């Protein structure tokens, strides 16, 4: 969880809490779970990256990320962020 980072001060924790409260939580249905397994095996992704990619694929929504590991996943629409 984001707020578990040990160097956060109380103001930063509160900002994270407000951000999370504004987020929409999406449950992992069976189709997403199957896709998580497939993408993880195919691209050797970490579990969190597989969940993000599978959810993006299921809802046909782009991912904005600087995670280079997601660049190899052909099944998603990745908007790669570069600083």
C-alpha positions, 0 to 999 in steps of 0.5 A: 500500500502506498501509505506504508512507505516508512519515510512519509510524513503525516501531510503526505499520508493524508494526501495519499488517503485523499487520492485513494478515496477518489479512486474507483476500485475495480474487482478482479473478475475471472477474465482479468484473473486468467489474463493476469496468469497469461500475461505473467507467464508470457512476459515474465511480469511481476504480479502487480504489473500483470494485474495492471496490464490485464485490467487495462486490456480488459477495460480497453483503457491506456496505461500511463507509466514509466515502467520499462517492463510494460513496454514489451506487453503488446496487448495493452495501450501503453503511454510511456512516460519519460521525464 
